[in-house]
Amino acid sequence: MLEVDAVTFDHFMTLVHPANDTEEDIVFPILETLRMKVPFDEGEFMRRYSKKDSDYRRHLRETCHECLLDDIILGTLDDMGLETESMKEIVHNAVDVGLTTREIVFYPDALDTIEGLRERGYLLGLISNTHWRWLEEYKRAMESYFDVITLSYEHGYAKPHHSIFLTTLNKIGVDASRCLHVGDSPIDDIQGAIEAGLKTAFIKRDGEEADSDIKIDQLAELLLHLVPRERDGKLR
């Protein structure tokens, strides 16, 4: 069994998953909302957006530097020759509309696992790679489960960049060797956490393998691998 003081989790496909099997694409409701406020050619927008999104993903792989979806949309409109300085609020609101169409739910054992860890005295953190902005209502709900939440679009770098792990450790107040990170990505979660000095637990969601301290098929198995501890003092 591992002895740690804190457990951090990946978000998407570790704790939560899409509510249905259809592929998520929030760009189309964003586009429809934008065109109600600003006239432009839909075909040109999609061509330029696809190029912008492809460049973003390539740059993210190469540098781990994160970019907010709002900025990708604004960059697309700027490439189309539109004056975007006055459109930031319009784009923000349109992205909000798109985000409300995203339906995600917790895995069946996720909340019980989180509560079980909290009852055993562990500090809890969440580290999410996302260039999709979290709506305030959802963020407040997630903050009720975790002591610390680090989102890549706020931090500036995404996993596996070591800084997103180290920043979370600094906020939660534990050394890397006393923290276990749980995730489903062999590279972003496991390799990134190992390079930052954390212990790791790999949850096998799609048949991939990873060189982690713990391998689990269900989140509830975590409780079998950790030494219970008492939580001493409040998070600073």
Secondary structure, DSSP 8 states (H G I E B T S, - for coil): -B--SEEEE--BTTTEEESSSS---THHHHHHHHHHHS---HHHHHHHHHHHHHHHHHHHHHH-B---HHHHHHHHHHHTT---GGGHHHHHHHHHHHHHT--EEE-TTHHHHHHHHHHTT-EEEEEE--SS---HHHHHHHHTT-SEEEEHHHHSB-TTSHHHHHHHHHHHT--GGGEEEEES-IIIIIIHHHHTT-EEEEE-SSS-----SEEESSGGGGGGTB------S---
